[in-house]
Amino acid sequence: MSSTRAIGHYFRTTLPRIGLESILPSNQNISFFHGLLESCGETKDSRRALIIFRRLLQSNAKPSDLTFSLLIKSYVADTSSTVIDSTYAKIEANQVQTHLRKSGFNQYVYLSTAFLDLYGKLGCISYAQYLFEEMPNRDVVSWNALICGYSRNGYDYDALEVFVQMLREGFSPCQRTLVGLVPSCGRPDIVFQGKAIHGFGIKSGLDMDCRMKNALTSMYAKCADLHAAEVLFEEIYEKSEVSWNTMIGAYGQNGLYDDAMLVFKQMQKERVEINYITIINLLSANAHPDSTHCYVIKTGFATNASAITSLVCTYAGCGNLESAGLLYKLMSQKNLVSLTALISGYAENGNMDLVVDCFNQMLELQMKPDAVAVVSILHGFTDATLVGAGLAIHAYGLKTGLCADCLVVNGLISMYSKFGDIEKGFSLFSEMGEKQLISWNSVISGCIQAGRTSDAMELFCHMRMLGHRPDAITVASLLAGCSEVGFLQFGERLHNYVLRNNLEMEDFLETSLIDMYIKCGCLESAASVFKSIKEPCLATWNTMISGYGLSGHEHKALSCYSEMQEQGLEPDRITFLGVLSACTHGGLVLEGKRYFQSMKEDFGMIPGLQHNACMVDLLSRAGFLQEALIFVKNMEVEPDSAVWGALLSSCCIHHELKLGECLAKRLFLLDYNSGGLYVLMSNLYASKGRWDDVARVRKMMRETGGDGSSGISLIEVSSMEKMNNINENAWQLSSVH
């Protein structure tokens, strides 16, 4: 054994430097190869282990069960690496499995179990199941490996079924069995089974193990039962770093960030060793990224790939893309997760040039972009000018087979909807085999974005006919469509559907309902929905304030604002936009000035162009044109066409021809060619009886292609019977099953 270790040490230090071919002697024995394989396991180098195994087969040495054990061990160690290519690893594992069967060593239970565990870690669940069923003899470790494989890969119900089968066949579970099984029950829908396993552990005396309590703590936390998690945590006599990390993660994933930080501070007081999992849990518990980054450097985790990847993701998620990019460049081993986080951040900010650069970098580094990476890229395509790049990503998805993934197809439907090409979205949707709810939501949302609300309503009826149950996202998308075109009756039907089916009234759904009723002119219904909400969120308050203002109930809007503050909610920029708009519609000049001042002084906000335009409109409509002009000159931002347009509109009201002409010239210089400008000037000249100028402006409008901002009128039918019938001529849905 000492000679084997010496060989292993020699090859750990020498092999990477001078290569394999130059050091293999002509007559190698099996111990020599075992030393090499052992060193590969310690260095987590499965690829080199396979090369050594092939040289062993080419030599006169005959592999033993220990040979295969060491070879499998190197692969198991390598699965923990972030740089392993799982596709190649699966192929190589199958090759080794073939040699194992040919040599007859697959009859050894411990070798088959080791392979079973390897397949589970590589995500080859079907291979693992087949291997398990083929095993002539099984022990508790074999059952544990299969249960753990199912649990690790998200096959929660399968893991539970195997556990039940294990009991039926007379095997007695050990602590490792339950530790591997409990994570499968970390879902609210099967928490009952988790509690049953907890009870089984207590009854059989297996619950006293620290690892078991850690697993149970995590399970209860994922099911939002923090009281049970806290009780279990306190029961642990000797808390390891895993125990502390589990509790930090438990509070973090349930939004109790302050409690998570208190546990971390207590962990430090107890002088428990910090590891990279602690860093990851702290970041997930909303710890400040800059402070955490400093702590990472201080504690020596700056070279840990997992900790740095988590920091990159956090920086990118909170919009600090500069820090995320710099940190990524310093990473010694670039990985797909961190690069995907950067892509997502750049795409969200609309910086598609950097998105394309990151994607090209993925390909250069021979990374294989997964569905998450492709979807992150697709979400960034919001402008029709990027259609070429969007088509290229679609082509890449077809070439690599990623278009078979439901997430990617949904992303493509959304992308084509933003490009205004909803027909391609329909085509992709029709080609899908099994259509999940998220796919229906994508195509319905796409129709709404493309202004095809009627098609969205037909899809809604069709999905219900096929037995799909729409969720809050489906209804919210359709309500947005009803708001745009004023389909009150369909909106009311959606509201009834929500009530009949007891859909959870989430914040965004409540806000969508209120917005629909307001835009359809049913303020009483909007107020009724608003009053039924126990704790309205800020977006809901904003919608109600804006609704009152637009409907001419400016005093109710201001009362709503005061009530919101009494509830302890702090207004944002949208709140003040609604308040100022209400003041403008009601002519409340003094109140408008007071709220505008409060926005700056009390809440430290810098007014945007829309806020300034509201103030200009408020002052000028009330006849304070000179004050409005002074206000514009003192603005902290450069006035745009909306600001000058508000002044021009007031000039028409107060027949201020000279000022109106000056403002019109300024708008022309801004290249503002809206037909509304010509109409305003035409009306202003008409009010002064200058008919030649009216004719001249009308002629200019025709020459520039303006039509006076023509609009459309909508009349809603009194019966909804026709809307319930799917119009097959509008879109052939015969292939949708």
C-alpha positions, 0 to 999 in steps of 0.5 A: 500500500505504501508503494501505491501511495508513493506512485500516486504522489509521484504522478500527482506532481509529475504527470501533469508536468511531463505527460502520460506517455513519457513515464509509463514503463514497458512492463506495468503491473496492476498496482502501478495502474491502481496508483495512477487511478488513485491519484486521478480520484484525488485530483478529480480528473476523470478524463485522465483516469479513462486514458489510464484505464485504456492503457491498462487494457492495452497492456498485459495487466488484467483489471480487478474489482479494485480497478473499477472501484478506483475508476468509478471513484474518479468519476464520482469525485469529478461530478462535484466539479463545475467544469465537467462536461456531463454529456461526455461523462455519460458516454464514458460512464457507459463505456466503463459500464460495458467493460464492467459487464464483460469482465463479470465484475458487475456481480459485485454488489458494491461496484454496481451500487457505485455505478448506480450512484454515479448515474444518479449524479450524472442525471442518468436516471433511466440508466440507474433504474435499469441497472438497479432492476438488473442487480441480482443482489441488493443491499441497503446501500443500493436502495439508498443510492437509487432513492438519493438519485431520484431525489437529487434529480427532482423525481420526488414521487419516484423516490417515495415509491422506491422507499415504500418498495424497500420496506415491502421487501423487508429492508430496514432503512438507515439514517442515510436512507432518510437523509436522502429521501427527506429532500424529496418532500420539501414541497407543500403538496407532499409535506404530509409524506415528509411528516410521515417520514419524520414520524417513521424516523422518530419511531425507529430512533433514526431522528437523533442524527444531526444530518437527519435533523438538518434535512428535516429542518430544510424540508420544513423551511421549504414548506414555509413551516418555520416553527417546526424548522426552528424547533428541530434546529434547537434540538441539535446538540452539536450544531455543525456548519451544515446546521447553521447554513440550513437555518440561514437558508431557511430564513432567507428563502422565506423572506426573513432576512433579518433573522437570517443575519442574526443566525449568521452572527450567532454562528460567528459567536459560536466560532463555527467554521464558515464555508462557501455554502454560508456565503451562498445562503447569505447572498440568497438572504438579501445580504448586501453584495459589496459587504459580502464581497469584502467578507469573501475576500477577508475569509479566503473564499475569493478563489472559490468558484461557487462563492464567486459565481453566486456573487456575480449572479447577485451583482447582476440581479441587483443591476450592478452589471459593472461589478458583475462583469469585473468579477467575472473577468477575474474568475480563473474558471469561467462557467455557464451559470455566471455567464448566464447571469451576466446575459440576463442582466445585460438583456434586462437593461437592453444592452444587446451588444454585450448579450451577443458578446457573452453568447459568443464567449460561451461558444468560444469557451466551448460551453453549451448554452442551456435553455435558461441561457437561451431564454435569457437572451430571447427576453432581451429582444424587445425591438424589431430592429433586432429581428436578425439576431433573434432569428440567429438564436432561433436557428441555434436553438433548432441546430442544438435541439434546444427548441424542443424545450418548452421554456425556449419555445415560450421565449421564442413566442414572446420574442416574435410577439414583441417583433409584431410577428404573432403569426410565427408565435401561433406557428410555434405554438401549434407545433408544440406537442403537449402544451403546458399552461405556461405555453398558453400564457405565452401565446395569450400574452403575445396576442395582447402585446400585438394588439390582437385581444380577440385572438387572445380571448378565443385562445382562452375559451379554447384552452378551457375547452381542452381542460386546462385551468387558467391561472392568475397570470392568464387572467391578468394578461386578458384583463390587460387586453380588456383594458386596452379595447374596453371589453367590459363584459368579457372583463366581468366574466373574467372577474366571475371566473376568478371568484368561482374558481377561488383563484388566489387574488395576488397583488398583480391580479387585483391591480389588473382588475381595478385597472380594467374597470377604471379604463372601461369606465366602471369606477364603482366596480373598481372601488368595490374591488379595491375595498375588498383587498385587505392590504393593497400593495403600492401598485394597487394604490397607484392604480386607484389614485390614477383612476380617480384622477382620470375619472374627474374625482381629483379629491378622492384621488388625493384622499386615497393618497393620504390614506395610503400614507396612513397605512405606512406605504411610501409613495414612488414616482408613479404615485406622484404622477397620478397625484399631479395628474389628478391635480391637473384634471381638477385645476388644483394649482396650489395642491399640485405645487405642494405635492410637487415640492413634497416629492422633491423635499420630503422623499428626495425624488428628482422629478422626471419629464412626465412630472414636469409636463404635468406641472406645466400643464397644470399651471398653463391650463389655469392661465399662469402661462408666464409662471409655466414658462419660468418653470420650464426654464428652471427644469433640471432636465431638458424639456421634451415635446410633451412639456412644450406640447402641454404649453401649446395646448394651453395657448389654444385654450387662452388664445395666446397666438404669439406664444403658440407660434414660438412653441410650434417652431420649437416643436418643429426643431425637435422634429416633432411631426405629430398630426396633433401639433398641426391640429392645435395650430389650426385651431389656434389660428381659427380662434383668431379668424386667420383662415389663410393660416388655417389652410396653410397648416392643413396643407402642411399636415397633408404634405407630411402625411399627417391626418390629424391623429385619426382614431377609432371608436369601439362599440361593445356588443350587448351579447357575449354569445358570439365571443364564446364561439371560436372563430375557426376562420380567424386562426386554425386551431384544429391542430391544437390538442 
